Amino acid sequence: MARLTTSLVAGYNTYGFDESGNFPEIGRINKEDLPGDDFWLGGEVVRKMPEAERKALQTKGVRLYENPQKLLADLAGEFLK
């Protein structure tokens, strides 16, 4: 999980994983808390994500990648624009 934002602080638990391997911070992504279009998610979290959750996050503007290397390349490109 990465956040590309103008905010001076992350605003969420940047490690984020709990002892069960879940990432509860994802539930905070909404227009009232953390804006979806700031977030880039990739890797196993996305690969294991139910399709309904994927669609809900994409609707909020979150960018999802099964391949974390592709996520980082695209994130760097967006940052360097």
N, C-alpha and C positions, 0 to 999 in steps of 0.2 A: 504494500500500500504506500503510495506516495501522494503528496499534496503539493501542487504547484499553485502558489497563491502570493498575493502581495502582503499578506499578514506577516507580522514580525514573529509570531509564535505559531507552532504547529496547531494547537487548539484541540489536540486529541492525544491519547496514549500512543506514541509512535511505535512502541513494540507491539502492543495490541493483542497478542495471542494470549489466551487463557490456558490453564493446565490441560484442557481437553483438545487443544488445537484449534479452537474457534476464534474468531476475530470479532468480538462484540461491538467494537467501535463502528463497524459498518452500519449498524442500526441507527447511528446518530446522523447519518447522511440524509438530510431533508432540508427544506427551505427555511425551517425555523432554527436549525442548529448548524450543521456543516453543509455548505453548498456542494452539490454533486459534481458540478463542472470543474471543481478544483481537484478532484480525485482520480487517481489512476491505480487500478488494482490488477495484479497479475500473479501468475503461478498457480500453485496447488489450490489456493483459496478459490480462485475462479474456476479451475477445472472441476472441483467438487461441488460447486454452487448449483443449487436447483435452478432449472430454467426460469421459473417464475421470479425468483430473486434476481437473476441476471437481467431479465426484462425490466423489472422495477427499477433497478439501479441505472440501467441505460436510459430509461425515461427521465431520470433525475440528472442526466448528463455525465455520469461516471463512465470513464473509459475502461473497458475490461479486456484483458489479454491473457490467454492461456500460456503464452510464452513470455516469461519475465525479461528476457534479453530484448525482445521486440518492444516491450513496454519502455524499458530504459532508453532505447535508441529513439523512440518516438517522443518520449518526455524530454530528452536532451534537445531534440530538434525543435520542439515547441518552446523550450526555454530560450534557445539561441535565436529565435526569430527576431 
